[in-house]
Amino acid sequence: MAASVARCCLAAVSRYKRRGFGALTVWTGLRPGPLCACCGHSFQQEKRFASRNRPEGKVLETVGVFEAPKQQGKYETGQLFLHSVFGYRGIVLFPWQARLYDRDVASPVSDKAENSTGHGSKEVKGKTHTYYQVLIDARDCPHISQRSQTEAVTFLANHDDSRALYAIPGLDYVSHEDILPYNSSDQVPIQHELFERFLGYDQTKVPPFIARETLRAWQEKNHPWLELSDVHRETTDNVRITVIPFYMGMREAQNSHVYWWRYCIRLENLGNEVVQLRERHWRIFSLSGTLETVRGRGVVGREPFLSKEQPAFQYSSHVSLQASSGHMWGTFRFERPDGSHIDVRIPPFSLESNKDEKTPPSGLHW
């Protein structure tokens, strides 16, 4: 099932990119979880497609109409979209203006005003790039699990909480180019427990889904722990690694301060050859003077294949230091079909704690 879902979602994305119009349709019926398709084809063509690939007990149902992507400006709160890489449906909550440090783009060394430095790497000038905080449709999460963790925003729990971390599932950060926009006449087009808490419906607005006061209050209260500020990207032998670090806060433990960060990583195959992730090799430098080396098989217990049909994998992890800042860098080792290996560089990124040091929240407060 998962493989056919992925092929169908990618087919919808491919047809959208070629034509830029048409309806977004999904399989609905006895079991949850969509198979996406774009009905730019005629009805008869679509019917033949359905007869070959239709899951038992499901019918093809239109859920919206694709729109032209924005080349200028940003998407507003309430914009529905299909993710161009992972194929899930989502809705924009609010934008973030991040600094993108792309090591595939040459920069003059003399320009140091906005540089991000790394160990043994060239200096890179950051440029402003728009990302979005989004809700993921819960019906799509089971079908993207092989290519992406069902993303969640994790927070550091309070001192009196027995859990070190807690998460709000179904939240993701997506770049502007990840968004394939569509509209829908459905007043609740996204299934997520926070949808109706965060968004209301106003048919006079475009898009018709508007921020409730609870969304504005949640964003303001949790801004230091939600804010996306720096994005780091580098490509080695057609495999691109993108890293987004987030500061999570500080805790006291055994008479010392422990600082926590979350980092989200996307591995993306830009070529035609299938590669498989085999190993990770991290170097973690702390301002306290320590340098730690971490080696292991795969990531988050997986060794994903990256192919032309399923080119990307995304995951999140966490790191803690007994210092207020540090750096991380390293390599991912990929294996080619002939058994040879590629050591793909992970772009070096800073771990900074220059945020408001108030206590992170222990839950959702309205």
C-alpha positions in Angstrom: 0.0 0.0 0.0 2.7 2.5 1.0 4.6 2.1 -2.3 1.5 2.7 -4.4 0.6 5.7 -2.3 4.0 7.2 -2.9 3.8 6.6 -6.7 0.4 8.1 -6.9 1.3 11.2 -4.9 4.4 11.8 -7.0 2.3 11.4 -10.1 0.0 14.1 -8.9 2.9 16.4 -8.1 4.5 15.6 -11.5 1.3 16.4 -13.4 0.8 19.6 -11.4 4.3 20.8 -12.3 3.7 20.1 -16.0 0.3 21.7 -16.2 -0.2 23.9 -13.2 -4.0 23.3 -13.0 -6.6 20.7 -12.4 -8.4 19.1 -9.5 -6.8 17.4 -6.6 -8.5 14.0 -6.0 -8.1 11.3 -3.4 -9.3 7.8 -2.7 -11.8 7.7 0.1 -13.8 4.8 1.5 -13.4 2.0 4.1 -9.8 2.6 5.2 -8.3 6.0 6.1 -5.5 7.5 4.1 -5.5 9.1 0.6 -4.0 8.1 -2.7 -3.5 11.5 -4.5 -4.1 12.0 -8.2 -4.5 15.1 -10.3 -7.4 14.8 -12.7 -5.9 16.9 -15.5 -6.8 13.8 -17.6 -10.3 13.4 -19.0 -12.9 11.5 -17.0 -12.4 8.4 -19.1 -8.7 8.4 -18.7 -9.1 8.9 -15.0 -11.6 6.0 -14.8 -9.1 3.7 -16.5 -6.5 4.8 -14.0 -8.8 4.1 -11.1 -9.7 0.6 -12.3 -6.1 -0.4 -12.4 -5.0 1.1 -9.0 -8.1 1.5 -6.9 -7.8 0.1 -3.4 -10.7 -2.2 -2.5 -13.7 -0.3 -1.1 -12.6 3.1 -2.2 -13.8 5.7 -4.7 -12.0 8.7 -6.3 -13.3 12.0 -4.8 -12.3 15.6 -5.7 -11.1 17.5 -2.7 -10.0 20.8 -4.3 -8.6 22.6 -7.3 -5.0 23.5 -7.8 -3.9 27.1 -8.1 -0.9 28.7 -9.8 2.1 28.8 -7.4 3.3 32.2 -6.2 6.4 33.4 -7.8 6.4 36.6 -5.9 5.3 37.3 -2.3 4.3 34.8 0.3 1.4 32.5 1.0 -1.1 33.7 3.7 -2.5 32.0 6.7 -5.1 29.5 5.6 -3.5 28.5 2.3 -4.2 24.8 1.5 -1.4 23.0 -0.3 0.0 19.6 -1.5 3.6 19.1 -0.4 5.7 18.9 -3.6 8.2 16.3 -2.2 6.3 14.2 0.4 2.8 14.5 -1.2 0.8 15.2 2.0 -2.0 17.8 2.2 -1.6 20.7 4.7 -2.5 24.2 5.6 -0.3 27.3 6.3 -0.4 28.7 9.8 2.1 31.5 9.5 5.4 32.3 7.7 8.9 32.6 9.0 11.7 34.6 7.4 14.8 32.5 7.7 18.5 32.9 6.6 19.4 30.2 4.1 23.1 29.3 4.0 23.5 27.4 0.7 27.0 26.0 0.2 26.2 25.1 -3.4 26.1 28.9 -4.1 29.5 30.6 -4.2 29.9 33.7 -2.0 32.7 36.3 -1.8 34.9 35.5 1.2 35.3 39.3 1.8 31.6 39.7 2.6 31.4 38.7 6.3 28.4 40.5 7.5 26.0 37.6 7.4 28.4 34.7 7.2 27.9 31.3 8.8 31.1 29.5 9.4 31.9 25.9 9.9 34.9 23.7 10.7 37.0 23.2 7.5 34.3 24.7 5.3 34.1 27.8 3.1 32.3 30.9 4.3 28.7 31.2 3.0 26.6 34.3 2.8 23.0 33.8 4.0 20.0 35.0 2.0 16.5 35.6 3.2 14.1 32.7 2.4 10.5 32.1 3.3 9.4 29.0 5.3 6.0 28.2 6.8 4.7 26.6 9.9 2.0 24.2 8.7 -0.5 21.6 9.9 -0.4 18.1 8.2 -3.6 16.3 7.4 -3.7 13.4 9.8 -5.2 11.1 7.0 -2.0 11.4 5.0 0.5 10.8 7.9 0.4 6.9 7.7 1.3 7.0 4.0 4.4 9.2 4.3 5.9 7.5 7.3 8.4 5.6 5.1 9.7 8.8 3.6 9.3 11.2 6.5 8.7 11.1 10.2 5.3 12.5 10.9 6.7 15.8 11.9 6.1 17.2 15.3 7.3 20.3 17.2 9.0 19.2 20.4 9.3 21.3 23.5 11.4 21.0 26.6 9.2 20.0 29.6 9.2 21.9 32.9 11.4 21.0 35.8 8.6 19.1 37.6 7.6 17.1 34.5 8.9 13.6 34.4 9.3 13.7 30.7 12.3 15.4 29.2 10.5 16.3 26.0 6.9 16.5 24.7 5.7 16.9 21.2 2.7 18.4 19.3 2.3 16.0 16.3 1.4 16.9 12.8 3.3 20.2 12.6 6.0 20.8 10.0 8.2 23.5 8.5 8.1 23.8 4.7 9.9 26.1 2.3 8.1 28.3 -0.2 9.0 26.0 -3.1 7.6 22.9 -1.3 4.0 24.3 -1.6 1.7 23.4 -4.4 -1.4 25.5 -3.6 -5.0 24.5 -4.0 -8.4 25.7 -2.8 -11.4 23.7 -1.5 -15.1 24.4 -0.8 -14.9 22.2 2.2 -15.1 24.2 5.4 -12.9 21.6 7.3 -10.6 20.4 4.5 -7.8 19.3 6.8 -8.1 16.7 9.6 -6.0 17.8 12.5 -7.0 18.2 16.2 -5.8 21.8 16.1 -7.5 22.9 12.9 -10.7 24.2 14.3 -8.9 25.7 17.4 -6.5 27.6 15.2 -8.5 28.5 12.1 -12.0 29.7 11.4 -14.0 29.9 8.1 -14.9 33.2 6.4 -16.2 32.8 2.9 -15.6 36.5 2.1 -11.8 36.0 2.5 -9.2 34.5 0.2 -8.2 32.0 1.4 -11.3 31.6 3.5 -9.5 30.1 6.5 -8.5 32.8 8.9 -6.5 32.8 12.1 -8.4 32.6 15.4 -7.2 34.5 18.4 -6.0 31.1 19.9 -3.5 30.8 17.0 -2.2 34.3 17.4 -1.8 33.8 21.2 -0.1 30.4 20.7 2.4 31.9 18.2 3.2 34.9 20.4 3.6 32.8 23.6 5.8 30.1 21.9 7.6 32.3 19.5 11.1 31.7 20.9 10.7 27.9 20.6 9.0 27.8 17.3 11.0 30.4 15.4 13.0 29.1 12.4 16.0 31.4 11.9 18.8 29.5 10.0 18.7 26.9 7.3 21.9 25.1 6.0 22.2 23.3 2.8 24.9 21.4 0.9 25.0 19.0 -2.0 27.6 16.2 -2.6 27.4 13.9 -5.6 23.7 14.8 -6.3 22.7 14.1 -2.7 21.5 17.3 -1.0 21.4 17.7 2.8 19.3 20.4 4.4 19.5 21.1 8.2 17.3 23.4 10.3 18.3 23.8 14.0 16.0 25.0 16.7 17.0 26.1 20.2 14.7 24.5 22.9 15.9 26.0 26.1 18.1 25.4 29.2 17.6 23.1 32.2 19.6 22.7 35.4 20.9 19.2 36.1 23.3 18.2 38.9 24.4 21.8 39.6 25.1 22.5 35.9 23.2 24.0 33.0 22.2 21.8 30.1 21.2 23.5 26.8 18.9 21.6 24.3 18.5 21.9 20.6 16.3 20.1 18.0 17.4 19.7 14.4 15.4 18.7 11.4 17.3 17.1 8.4 16.1 16.3 4.9 18.2 14.0 2.7 17.3 14.4 -1.0 18.6 12.6 -4.1 18.8 15.0 -7.0 20.1 12.4 -9.5 18.8 9.3 -11.2 20.9 6.6 -9.4 19.3 4.9 -6.4 21.4 5.3 -3.2 20.9 3.9 0.3 21.9 5.6 3.6 24.1 3.3 5.6 26.0 5.3 8.2 26.1 8.6 10.0 29.2 10.3 11.4 28.7 13.4 13.6 31.2 15.8 15.2 29.8 17.9 18.0 31.8 20.8 19.4 30.8 22.5 22.6 31.9 26.0 23.7 33.1 24.3 26.9 35.9 22.9 24.8 34.7 19.3 24.3 34.6 17.6 20.9 32.4 14.5 20.6 32.3 12.0 17.8 29.1 10.0 17.1 29.0 7.1 14.6 26.1 4.7 13.9 24.0 2.8 11.4 21.4 4.9 9.5 19.3 7.5 11.2 16.4 7.0 13.6 16.6 3.3 13.2 16.3 3.4 9.4 18.5 3.0 6.3 16.3 4.6 3.7 16.6 4.3 -0.1 16.5 7.5 -2.1 15.3 7.0 -5.7 13.9 9.0 -8.5 10.4 7.9 -7.5 11.0 8.5 -3.7 13.8 11.0 -3.7 13.7 12.3 -0.1 13.7 11.3 3.6 13.2 13.7 6.5 13.7 13.2 10.2 14.3 15.2 13.5 16.6 14.6 16.4 17.9 16.3 19.5 21.2 17.3 21.1 22.2 18.7 24.4 25.4 20.6 25.5 26.7 21.8 28.9 27.5 25.1 27.2 25.4 27.9 25.7 26.6 27.3 22.1 28.5 24.9 19.8 28.7 23.5 16.3 27.8 20.3 14.6 29.0 18.9 11.3 29.7 15.5 9.7 28.9 13.1 6.9 26.3 10.6 5.8 27.6 7.5 4.0 25.5 6.3 1.2 25.8 3.0 -0.8 25.4 2.8 -4.6 23.9 -0.3 -6.4 27.4 -1.4 -7.3 28.5 -1.5 -3.6 30.6 1.7 -3.8 30.1 4.4 -1.2 29.6 8.2 -1.2 30.4 10.3 1.9 27.9 13.1 1.7 28.8 16.2 3.7 26.4 17.5 6.4 26.7 21.3 6.3 28.2 22.7 9.5 25.7 24.6 11.6 25.8 26.6 14.8 24.0 25.7 18.0 23.1 29.1 19.5 21.1 29.9 22.6 20.6 33.7 22.2 16.9 33.5 22.8 14.7 34.6 25.6 15.6 32.3 28.5 12.1 32.2 29.9 10.8 28.7 30.9 9.6 26.8 27.8 5.9 25.9 28.0 4.7 22.5 29.4 1.7 22.2 27.1 -0.8 23.9 25.0 -2.4 27.0 26.7 -5.2 28.9 25.2 
